[in-house]
Amino acid sequence: MQSALDRFGLGRLVAAEPIPHGHFGQNLFLTSSTGEYVLRGDPNHPGQFEAERFYAEVLHQGTRVPVPWPYRIDPSTDIFGWSYAIMPRMPGVRPSDVGEESGPSARIAMARALGANLAEMHELTWAHPGRYYPATGTVGPLEPPDASVWALPDPVPLHAAARPYDRWVAERVRARLTTAQRHNPSATTEADLAWTGDRLAERASALAVPFQPRLVMEDYKEGNLVVRRDAGGWAVSGVFDLAQSYFGDAESDLARTLCSYLDEDAGPAREFLRSYLAARPPRPGFPERAVAYVLLDRALLWEFFQRRGLRWWPESWTFQTWADRYLSLLAPVLAGCCERAVRPQE
């Protein structure tokens, strides 16, 4: 730890503490004589840290979103046997760690804060849909729908950019479900694929409404941010784990947090969405796209769950059963939040 701090002139090590949450155990809290930091090591895939640094930098420069900056990377492997990054530790606590004594009003206030912060993240625009490729240091076309983001350190050929965005979304959903089917055929059936395809086809015109490409974090959720309370109330004080980000239709970023809240209570989901829409009124067709983007988000997670053998729902459930539950819970939330006029096409 001291050698890593020395590499960047960050003072003398005072303490190191493992971070008990996160899927991959990559992070440590470090306290030194110059401040508090997070050490992130052993990258999951080539370019993970470089991608995180890029998105942290453009968010830092182009928005008011609190992100870990500066994001320092040591590409050498002489200290740990793998490369690592050191970034400032963001002040605050995870929303799930806020004590019950704060009451349900705190939960609602934090949901509103998450919605307002996501709207600010979406102030970051780009000229075209795409993803940052560390190998070239540029934002290139989005990967083919059936490709793994983590297996693409190099930009995809330019001809891939010809695929319309709405088609990319639909094909990406099918690709993830097809992969999930290979992991566990009984949990993702041909009927699931047909049902999902029909739901997306019904919303094709809404998906085709033009948009200004904006940052899509894709994993915006309570576990990837911290909050704190001040005189003005609750606010997001840090957002991290940005490597999956890309530039596309920002509305798709709502799905993960919405579904997480719907697992708990419709109240926070409603306030999260209202807060977001107050800052960023939706384009025409938003309710239909919201359904499509929930299906995209659920397909991405479903493939991950099947690949890792994760399951905490009845064994008889297939993807349709699981995903349709969220669509049913979402319907009244959308109805209550989308009564106001939508903004013109971007």
C-alpha positions in Angstrom: 0.0 0.0 0.0 2.8 2.4 0.9 4.6 1.7 -2.4 1.4 2.5 -4.3 1.0 5.8 -2.4 4.6 6.6 -3.1 4.1 6.1 -6.8 1.8 9.2 -6.8 3.3 11.2 -3.9 0.2 10.7 -1.7 1.9 10.7 1.7 2.4 8.1 4.4 0.0 5.2 4.9 -2.1 5.6 8.1 -4.7 2.8 7.5 -6.1 0.4 5.0 -9.6 -1.1 5.1 -11.4 -3.6 2.9 -14.6 -2.5 1.3 -17.2 -5.2 2.2 -19.5 -4.6 -0.8 -19.2 -5.0 -4.5 -19.2 -8.1 -6.7 -15.5 -8.4 -7.5 -13.6 -7.3 -4.4 -11.4 -4.9 -6.3 -11.4 -2.0 -3.8 -9.7 -0.9 -0.6 -10.1 2.3 1.4 -6.8 3.9 2.1 -6.1 6.7 4.6 -2.8 8.5 4.3 -1.3 11.7 5.6 -2.7 13.6 2.6 -6.3 12.3 2.7 -8.6 9.4 2.0 -8.5 7.3 -1.1 -9.8 4.2 -2.8 -7.3 1.8 -4.3 -8.9 -0.2 -7.2 -6.8 -3.2 -8.4 -6.7 -6.2 -10.6 -8.8 -5.0 -13.5 -11.7 -7.2 -14.6 -10.8 -6.7 -18.3 -8.3 -4.8 -20.3 -9.0 -1.1 -20.3 -11.4 -1.1 -17.3 -9.5 1.6 -15.4 -8.8 3.7 -18.5 -12.5 3.7 -19.4 -13.4 4.7 -15.9 -10.9 7.5 -15.9 -12.3 8.8 -19.2 -15.9 8.9 -18.1 -14.9 10.4 -14.7 -12.9 13.1 -16.5 -15.6 14.1 -18.9 -18.3 14.1 -16.2 -15.9 16.2 -14.0 -15.3 18.7 -16.8 -18.8 18.8 -18.3 -21.3 18.5 -15.4 -21.7 19.1 -11.7 -21.8 15.4 -10.9 -19.4 14.5 -8.0 -17.1 11.8 -9.4 -13.7 10.6 -8.2 -11.2 12.9 -9.7 -8.3 12.9 -10.2 -8.3 9.2 -11.2 -4.7 8.0 -11.1 -3.6 4.8 -12.9 -0.4 2.9 -12.5 -0.2 0.5 -15.5 2.9 -1.2 -14.1 2.6 -4.6 -12.3 5.7 -4.5 -10.2 4.0 -3.8 -6.9 1.0 -6.1 -6.9 1.3 -8.2 -10.0 -1.5 -6.2 -11.7 -2.2 -2.6 -12.5 -4.2 -0.5 -10.1 -5.9 2.9 -9.8 -6.1 5.4 -6.9 -8.8 7.9 -6.7 -10.2 10.2 -3.9 -12.7 8.5 -1.6 -16.0 10.2 -2.1 -17.6 11.6 1.1 -20.9 10.2 2.3 -22.6 6.8 2.9 -24.4 4.3 0.8 -28.2 4.9 0.8 -28.7 1.4 2.2 -26.6 2.2 5.2 -28.8 5.1 6.3 -30.3 4.0 9.6 -34.0 3.2 9.9 -34.2 6.0 12.5 -34.1 8.5 9.6 -37.6 7.3 8.6 -39.4 6.8 5.3 -39.1 10.6 4.5 -35.3 10.1 4.2 -35.8 7.3 1.7 -38.1 9.5 -0.4 -35.6 12.4 -0.2 -32.7 10.2 -1.3 -34.8 8.9 -4.2 -35.4 12.4 -5.4 -31.7 13.2 -5.0 -30.8 10.2 -7.2 -33.2 11.4 -9.9 -31.8 14.9 -9.9 -28.3 13.7 -10.0 -29.0 11.3 -12.9 -30.5 14.2 -14.8 -27.3 16.2 -14.2 -25.2 13.2 -15.5 -27.3 13.3 -18.7 -26.2 16.9 -19.4 -23.1 15.3 -20.8 -23.7 14.9 -24.6 -21.8 13.4 -27.5 -22.0 13.9 -31.2 -23.0 10.3 -31.9 -23.8 7.1 -30.0 -20.7 5.3 -29.1 -18.3 3.9 -26.5 -14.8 4.9 -25.3 -12.1 2.5 -26.5 -8.9 2.7 -24.4 -6.8 1.2 -27.2 -7.2 4.3 -29.3 -8.3 6.8 -26.7 -11.4 7.6 -28.8 -15.2 7.2 -28.7 -16.0 4.7 -31.4 -19.2 3.1 -32.7 -21.2 0.9 -30.3 -20.2 -2.7 -30.3 -22.3 -5.3 -32.2 -25.3 -6.3 -30.2 -24.1 -9.9 -29.7 -20.6 -8.9 -28.5 -19.4 -8.6 -24.9 -18.3 -5.1 -24.0 -15.5 -6.6 -21.9 -14.1 -8.5 -24.9 -13.8 -5.3 -27.0 -10.6 -3.4 -26.1 -10.4 -2.1 -29.7 -13.1 0.0 -31.5 -15.5 -1.9 -33.7 -15.3 -1.3 -37.5 -17.1 1.8 -38.7 -19.7 -0.1 -40.6 -21.2 -1.1 -37.3 -22.2 2.5 -36.8 -24.7 2.0 -39.7 -27.0 0.0 -37.4 -30.0 2.1 -36.3 -30.0 2.6 -32.5 -33.4 1.2 -32.0 -32.4 -2.0 -33.9 -29.2 -2.1 -31.8 -31.3 -2.1 -28.6 -33.7 -4.8 -29.8 -30.9 -7.0 -31.1 -28.9 -6.5 -27.9 -31.9 -7.7 -25.8 -32.2 -10.9 -27.9 -28.5 -11.5 -27.9 -28.3 -11.4 -24.1 -31.4 -13.7 -23.7 -29.9 -16.1 -26.2 -26.7 -16.2 -24.2 -28.7 -16.7 -21.0 -30.5 -19.6 -22.7 -27.2 -21.3 -23.3 -26.4 -21.1 -19.6 -29.8 -22.4 -18.5 -32.3 -23.4 -21.1 -35.1 -24.1 -18.7 -35.0 -20.5 -17.4 -34.9 -18.8 -20.8 -37.2 -20.5 -23.2 -38.1 -19.9 -26.9 -41.4 -18.5 -25.5 -39.5 -16.0 -23.5 -37.6 -14.8 -26.6 -40.9 -14.5 -28.6 -42.7 -12.7 -25.8 -39.8 -10.2 -25.4 -39.5 -9.7 -29.1 -43.2 -8.9 -29.4 -43.0 -6.4 -26.5 -40.1 -4.6 -28.3 -41.8 -4.7 -31.7 -44.9 -3.0 -30.2 -42.6 -0.1 -29.1 -40.4 0.2 -32.2 -41.8 3.6 -33.2 -41.2 5.0 -29.8 -37.6 3.7 -29.8 -37.1 5.3 -33.2 -37.8 8.8 -31.9 -34.6 10.9 -32.5 -32.5 11.8 -29.5 -29.3 13.7 -28.6 -26.8 11.1 -27.5 -26.0 11.5 -23.8 -23.9 9.6 -21.3 -25.5 6.3 -20.2 -23.9 4.9 -17.1 -25.9 1.6 -17.5 -25.3 0.6 -13.9 -26.7 3.7 -12.1 -27.9 2.4 -8.8 -27.6 2.9 -5.0 -24.7 0.5 -4.8 -22.6 2.7 -7.1 -23.0 6.0 -5.3 -23.0 7.7 -1.9 -25.2 10.3 -0.4 -24.9 12.8 2.4 -27.2 15.2 4.2 -26.6 18.9 4.7 -28.7 21.9 5.4 -30.4 21.6 2.1 -31.3 18.0 2.6 -30.0 14.8 1.0 -27.8 14.9 -2.1 -25.7 12.5 -4.1 -22.1 13.1 -3.0 -20.3 10.6 -5.2 -20.8 8.4 -8.3 -18.3 5.6 -9.3 -17.9 2.4 -11.2 -18.3 4.1 -14.6 -16.5 1.6 -16.9 -19.8 0.3 -18.5 -20.8 3.8 -19.6 -21.4 4.7 -23.2 -23.2 7.4 -25.2 -26.8 6.7 -26.3 -30.4 7.3 -25.2 -30.1 8.6 -21.7 -33.7 7.4 -20.8 -32.4 3.8 -20.6 -30.4 4.8 -17.5 -33.6 5.1 -15.5 -34.5 1.4 -15.6 -32.0 -0.1 -13.1 -32.8 2.2 -10.2 -36.6 2.1 -11.0 -36.6 -1.7 -10.8 -34.5 -1.7 -7.6 -37.0 0.7 -6.0 -40.0 -1.4 -7.3 -38.6 -4.4 -5.6 -39.1 -2.4 -2.4 -41.9 0.1 -2.7 -43.5 2.2 -5.5 -43.1 5.4 -3.5 -39.3 5.9 -4.0 -39.6 4.7 -7.6 -42.3 7.4 -8.2 -40.3 10.2 -6.6 -37.1 9.2 -8.3 -38.8 9.3 -11.7 -40.6 12.6 -10.9 -37.4 14.2 -9.8 -35.6 13.2 -13.0 -38.5 14.3 -15.3 -38.8 17.6 -13.6 -35.2 18.3 -14.7 -35.4 16.5 -18.0 -38.9 16.4 -19.5 -39.2 13.3 -21.7 -39.4 13.0 -25.5 -42.6 11.9 -27.1 -43.2 8.1 -26.6 -41.4 8.0 -23.2 -43.8 5.5 -21.5 -43.4 3.0 -24.4 -39.6 3.4 -24.4 -39.5 3.0 -20.6 -41.0 -0.5 -21.0 -38.4 -1.3 -23.8 -35.5 -0.1 -21.6 -36.7 -2.1 -18.6 -36.6 -5.2 -20.8 -33.1 -4.2 -22.0 -31.9 -3.8 -18.4 -33.6 -7.0 -17.2 -32.0 -8.9 -20.1 -28.6 -7.6 -19.2 -29.0 -8.7 -15.6 -30.7 -12.0 -16.4 -27.8 -13.1 -18.5 -25.4 -12.2 -15.7 -27.5 -14.1 -13.2 -27.7 -17.2 -15.3 -24.0 -17.1 -16.1 -23.2 -17.0 -12.4 -25.9 -19.4 -11.2 -27.6 -16.7 -9.1 -31.3 -17.1 -8.3 -33.5 -15.9 -5.5 -37.0 -16.3 -7.0 -39.1 -19.4 -7.5 -37.5 -22.1 -9.6 -40.5 -22.2 -11.9 -39.9 -18.6 -13.1 -38.6 -17.9 -16.5 -37.4 -14.6 -17.9 -41.0 -13.6 -18.9 -42.3 -14.2 -15.4 -39.5 -12.3 -13.8 -39.4 -9.3 -16.2 -43.2 -9.0 -16.5 -43.4 -8.5 -12.8 -41.4 -5.3 -13.2 -43.5 -4.1 -16.1 -46.7 -4.6 -14.0 -45.2 -2.7 -11.1 -43.9 0.0 -13.4 -47.2 0.7 -15.1 -48.9 2.8 -12.4 -45.7 4.7 -11.7 -45.4 5.7 -15.3 -49.1 6.7 -15.4 -48.7 8.9 -12.4 -45.5 10.6 -13.6 -46.1 11.1 -17.3 -49.2 13.4 -17.2 -47.2 16.5 -18.0 -46.4 17.6 -21.5 -43.3 16.1 -23.1 -40.5 18.1 -24.7 -40.1 18.4 -28.4 -37.9 16.0 -30.3 -34.2 16.7 -29.8 
